[in-house]
């Protein structure tokens, strides 16, 4: 049996980020802004590093290269790439209005890369927080194009929805979206960095330049029919809140010992609060707020003790 492996995340300093990942989640960085923490990533744009055990100091991608069933289950035979990426996102400012392609479009137009379906768990949101979540009903692609070419006219065509801590938002490829200012969230997604921006609120970076937009590709992949709403997460000791094409997501609210769900292929376990202890038959480890562990397929049965929340992501 293989033990869970603590991971150290690469950090990103996008212009809309804040300081909460450093100050509240213990992410060490010399950067003033930490917008994203890539908790588990085998993507070339940012590689997670193992921070415990015999593999300490190696990238997870290196550890998993050629790994067998004990590490990856049946995925070991079929996986040409690691399929998932887990993030924390601190949106001090709003993110751009954007959309992601599906696998078929990305394969043709992005040199064989994966598309991007993702989901968010809202961890913190000030009163009145909103997301961009799709396009308003009845809007046509021609109207959307014209508004994008004008700039701020896009704001009249996008759907703004209220969100609260605990809400879960599924963002399939083709869904226009943007995270609102002040929101902290956990994200599970396909391992892809392809983003097509419609609109970036007319802001500029520290050099006075606007970020690149990708109007033609964004319009190509937008699905105007997507009209979703945030779903409040159930207040249960352990609940599966997502069971989708690419991933599952289980949330655990620990006040008494909670059994971690059985690992299918492999698991990605993240502490969303302080005060949790991860236990197995021959060991235990304190989980700090914001820490993520890779759980091999052959890991022993796990349980969580203490007080707090945790998330377990697994592939489909």
C-alpha positions as CSV (number, residue, x, y, z in Angstrom):
1,X,0.0,0.0,0.0
2,X,1.2,3.5,-0.8
3,X,0.7,6.5,1.5
4,X,-0.9,9.8,0.5
5,X,1.7,12.3,-0.8
6,X,1.6,15.9,0.3
7,X,2.0,18.3,-2.6
8,X,3.6,21.8,-3.0
9,X,1.7,24.0,-5.5
10,X,3.1,26.4,-8.1
11,X,1.6,29.8,-7.7
12,X,0.4,32.4,-10.3
13,X,0.4,36.2,-9.9
14,X,-2.3,37.3,-12.4
15,X,-3.3,40.9,-12.1
16,X,-6.8,40.3,-10.6
17,X,-5.4,38.2,-7.7
18,X,-5.0,39.1,-4.0
19,X,-3.1,38.1,-0.9
20,X,-5.4,35.6,0.9
21,X,-3.6,32.5,-0.4
22,X,-0.5,33.8,1.3
23,X,-2.1,35.2,4.5
24,X,-4.9,32.7,5.1
25,X,-3.8,29.5,3.2
26,X,-0.1,29.5,4.0
27,X,1.2,29.7,0.5
28,X,4.7,30.9,0.7
29,X,5.8,33.3,-2.0
30,X,7.8,36.5,-2.7
31,X,5.1,37.7,-5.0
32,X,2.8,40.5,-3.8
33,X,-0.1,38.9,-5.6
34,X,-1.0,35.3,-5.5
35,X,-4.1,34.7,-7.7
36,X,-4.0,31.0,-8.1
37,X,-2.4,28.0,-6.3
38,X,-2.2,25.0,-8.6
39,X,-2.7,22.4,-5.9
40,X,-2.3,19.4,-8.1
41,X,-0.9,20.0,-11.6
42,X,1.1,17.9,-14.0
43,X,0.6,20.6,-16.7
44,X,3.7,22.1,-18.2
45,X,2.5,25.6,-17.3
46,X,3.0,24.7,-13.6
47,X,4.1,21.5,-12.0
48,X,3.2,20.4,-8.4
49,X,6.1,19.0,-6.4
50,X,5.9,16.1,-3.9
51,X,6.6,17.5,-0.4
52,X,6.7,14.3,1.7
53,X,8.1,10.7,1.7
54,X,10.8,9.2,-0.4
55,X,9.7,11.2,-3.5
56,X,10.0,14.6,-1.8
57,X,11.4,17.2,-4.1
58,X,10.4,15.5,-7.3
59,X,7.5,16.8,-9.5
60,X,4.4,14.7,-9.3
61,X,4.5,14.4,-13.1
62,X,7.9,12.7,-12.8
63,X,6.7,10.4,-10.0
64,X,3.7,9.4,-12.0
65,X,5.6,8.9,-15.3
66,X,5.4,5.2,-16.0
67,X,3.6,4.5,-12.7
68,X,1.5,1.3,-12.5
69,X,-1.8,0.3,-11.1
70,X,-0.7,0.7,-7.5
71,X,-0.5,4.4,-8.1
72,X,-3.1,5.1,-10.9
73,X,-5.4,2.1,-11.0
74,X,-6.6,1.3,-14.5
75,X,-5.7,4.8,-15.7
76,X,-2.1,3.6,-15.7
77,X,-2.7,1.7,-18.9
78,X,-4.7,4.3,-20.8
79,X,-3.4,7.7,-19.6
80,X,-1.2,9.6,-22.0
81,X,-1.5,12.7,-19.8
82,X,-2.7,13.5,-16.2
83,X,-6.3,14.4,-16.7
84,X,-7.1,16.8,-13.8
85,X,-5.9,20.0,-12.3
86,X,-6.9,21.4,-8.9
87,X,-6.7,25.0,-7.9
88,X,-7.5,27.6,-5.3
89,X,-8.4,30.9,-6.8
90,X,-8.4,34.3,-5.0
91,X,-10.2,36.8,-7.1
92,X,-9.6,40.2,-5.5
93,X,-10.8,41.6,-8.8
94,X,-13.2,40.1,-11.3
95,X,-11.8,37.7,-13.9
96,X,-12.2,38.3,-17.6
97,X,-15.5,37.1,-19.3
98,X,-14.3,33.9,-21.0
99,X,-15.1,30.5,-22.4
100,X,-13.3,27.2,-22.9
101,X,-13.4,24.8,-25.8
102,X,-14.3,21.1,-25.7
103,X,-11.8,18.3,-26.5
104,X,-12.7,18.1,-30.1
105,X,-12.2,21.8,-30.8
106,X,-9.0,22.0,-28.8
107,X,-7.6,18.9,-30.6
108,X,-8.1,20.6,-34.0
109,X,-7.3,24.2,-33.1
110,X,-4.9,24.0,-30.2
111,X,-2.4,21.4,-31.3
112,X,-4.1,18.3,-29.8
113,X,-4.5,19.8,-26.3
114,X,-7.4,19.0,-24.0
115,X,-10.5,21.1,-23.8
116,X,-11.6,22.5,-20.5
117,X,-14.6,21.6,-18.4
118,X,-14.4,22.8,-14.8
119,X,-16.4,23.3,-11.6
120,X,-16.2,25.6,-8.7
121,X,-16.9,25.3,-5.0
122,X,-17.4,28.8,-3.5
123,X,-15.3,28.9,-0.3
124,X,-15.9,32.6,0.6
125,X,-17.9,35.4,-1.0
126,X,-18.9,38.8,0.4
127,X,-22.5,39.6,0.6
128,X,-23.9,40.4,-2.8
129,X,-21.2,38.5,-4.7
130,X,-21.9,37.5,-8.3
131,X,-20.6,35.4,-11.1
132,X,-21.0,35.6,-14.8
133,X,-22.7,32.3,-15.6
134,X,-23.8,32.1,-19.3
135,X,-25.4,34.4,-21.8
136,X,-28.9,35.9,-21.3
137,X,-31.7,34.0,-22.9
138,X,-32.6,35.0,-26.4
139,X,-29.2,36.6,-27.2
140,X,-27.9,35.6,-30.7
141,X,-24.2,35.1,-31.7
142,X,-24.5,38.1,-34.0
143,X,-25.7,40.3,-31.1
144,X,-22.9,38.9,-28.9
145,X,-20.3,39.6,-31.6
146,X,-21.5,43.2,-32.1
147,X,-21.4,43.8,-28.3
148,X,-17.9,42.4,-28.0
149,X,-16.7,44.6,-30.7
150,X,-18.0,47.6,-28.8
151,X,-16.5,46.5,-25.5
152,X,-18.6,47.2,-22.4
153,X,-21.8,46.5,-24.3
154,X,-21.1,42.9,-23.5
155,X,-22.1,43.6,-19.9
156,X,-25.8,43.9,-20.9
157,X,-25.8,40.4,-22.5
158,X,-24.2,38.2,-19.9
159,X,-26.0,36.5,-17.0
160,X,-25.0,37.7,-13.5
161,X,-26.0,35.2,-10.7
162,X,-25.7,35.6,-6.9
163,X,-23.4,33.1,-5.1
164,X,-22.8,32.2,-1.5
165,X,-20.2,30.2,0.4
166,X,-20.9,26.5,-0.2
167,X,-22.4,26.9,-3.7
168,X,-21.2,24.5,-6.4
169,X,-21.1,25.7,-10.0
170,X,-20.5,23.3,-12.9
171,X,-18.9,25.1,-15.9
172,X,-19.0,22.9,-19.0
173,X,-17.0,23.8,-22.1
174,X,-18.9,26.3,-24.1
175,X,-20.3,28.1,-21.0
176,X,-19.4,31.8,-20.8
177,X,-18.3,32.7,-17.3
178,X,-16.3,34.9,-15.0
179,X,-15.5,34.9,-11.3
180,X,-16.7,38.0,-9.5
181,X,-14.5,40.2,-7.3
182,X,-13.9,39.2,-3.7
183,X,-14.6,35.5,-4.3
184,X,-12.4,32.7,-3.0
185,X,-13.0,29.3,-4.6
186,X,-11.7,25.7,-5.1
187,X,-11.7,24.6,-8.7
188,X,-11.5,21.1,-10.3
189,X,-10.9,21.1,-14.1
190,X,-9.5,19.2,-17.0
191,X,-5.7,19.7,-17.2
192,X,-5.8,22.5,-19.7
193,X,-4.9,26.2,-19.8
194,X,-6.9,27.1,-22.9
195,X,-9.0,30.3,-22.3
196,X,-10.7,32.4,-24.9
197,X,-11.5,35.9,-23.6
198,X,-14.5,38.0,-24.8
199,X,-14.0,41.0,-22.5
200,X,-11.7,42.1,-19.7
201,X,-13.6,45.0,-18.2
202,X,-11.4,47.5,-20.2
203,X,-8.6,47.2,-17.6
204,X,-4.8,47.3,-18.2
205,X,-1.9,45.5,-16.6
206,X,1.0,47.1,-14.8
207,X,2.6,48.1,-18.1
208,X,-0.6,49.9,-19.3
209,X,-1.5,47.2,-21.8
210,X,-4.8,45.4,-22.2
211,X,-4.8,41.6,-22.2
212,X,-5.3,39.8,-25.5
213,X,-8.9,38.9,-26.5
214,X,-9.9,35.9,-28.6
215,X,-13.2,36.9,-30.1
216,X,-13.4,34.5,-33.1
217,X,-12.5,31.4,-31.2
218,X,-14.7,32.4,-28.3
219,X,-17.7,32.8,-30.5
220,X,-16.8,29.5,-32.2
221,X,-17.1,27.5,-29.0
222,X,-19.9,29.4,-27.1
223,X,-23.0,27.4,-26.3
224,X,-25.8,30.0,-25.9
225,X,-28.2,27.3,-24.6
226,X,-26.3,26.8,-21.3
227,X,-28.5,28.3,-18.5
228,X,-27.3,26.9,-15.2
229,X,-27.6,28.1,-11.6
230,X,-25.3,27.5,-8.5
231,X,-26.3,24.5,-6.4
232,X,-25.9,24.8,-2.6
233,X,-23.7,22.0,-1.3
234,X,-25.5,19.6,1.0
235,X,-24.7,19.9,4.7
236,X,-23.8,16.2,5.3
237,X,-20.8,14.5,6.8
238,X,-19.9,13.2,3.3
239,X,-21.7,13.9,0.0
240,X,-20.9,13.5,-3.7
241,X,-21.7,16.9,-5.1
242,X,-20.5,16.2,-8.7
243,X,-20.5,13.1,-10.9
244,X,-19.6,14.4,-14.3
245,X,-18.0,13.2,-17.5
246,X,-14.4,14.0,-16.4
247,X,-14.5,14.0,-12.6
248,X,-16.3,13.4,-9.4
249,X,-16.2,15.6,-6.3
250,X,-17.0,14.5,-2.7
251,X,-17.2,17.1,0.1
252,X,-16.7,16.1,3.7
253,X,-17.9,18.2,6.7
254,X,-16.0,16.7,9.7
255,X,-17.2,17.1,13.2
256,X,-17.0,13.4,14.1
257,X,-14.6,10.9,12.3
258,X,-15.6,10.6,8.6
259,X,-14.5,7.8,6.3
260,X,-13.0,9.1,3.1
261,X,-14.8,7.6,0.1
262,X,-13.1,4.6,-1.6
263,X,-10.5,5.7,-4.1
264,X,-11.3,5.0,-7.7
265,X,-8.2,5.1,-9.8
266,X,-6.6,7.8,-7.7
267,X,-7.7,10.7,-5.4
268,X,-6.9,14.3,-4.7
269,X,-7.7,15.3,-1.1
270,X,-7.6,18.9,-0.1
271,X,-8.1,20.5,3.3
272,X,-10.5,23.4,3.0
273,X,-10.1,24.4,6.7
274,X,-7.6,24.0,9.5
275,X,-8.2,21.4,12.2
276,X,-8.2,18.1,10.2
277,X,-6.2,15.0,10.8
278,X,-5.9,12.4,8.0
279,X,-5.7,8.9,9.5
280,X,-5.0,5.3,8.3
281,X,-4.2,2.0,10.0
282,X,-0.5,2.7,10.5
283,X,-0.3,6.4,10.5
284,X,-1.8,9.9,10.7
285,X,-0.9,13.4,9.6
286,X,-2.2,16.8,10.4
287,X,-3.6,18.6,7.4
288,X,-3.1,22.4,7.3
289,X,-5.7,24.6,5.7
290,X,-5.1,24.6,2.0
291,X,-2.9,21.5,1.8
292,X,-3.5,18.9,-0.9
293,X,-2.5,15.2,-1.0
294,X,-2.3,12.9,-3.9
295,X,-3.9,9.6,-2.9
296,X,-2.7,6.5,-4.8
297,X,-5.1,3.8,-5.8
298,X,-3.5,1.4,-3.4
299,X,-3.6,3.7,-0.4
300,X,-5.0,2.2,2.8
301,X,-8.5,3.1,3.9
302,X,-8.6,6.7,5.1
303,X,-10.6,8.7,7.6
304,X,-10.7,12.3,8.7
305,X,-10.8,13.4,12.3
306,X,-11.2,16.9,13.9
307,X,-13.3,19.8,12.7
308,X,-13.5,21.2,9.2
309,X,-14.1,20.6,5.5
310,X,-12.2,18.7,2.9
311,X,-12.7,18.0,-0.8
312,X,-11.9,14.7,-2.6
313,X,-11.6,14.8,-6.4
314,X,-11.3,11.7,-8.6
315,X,-11.3,11.0,-12.3
316,X,-14.1,9.4,-14.3
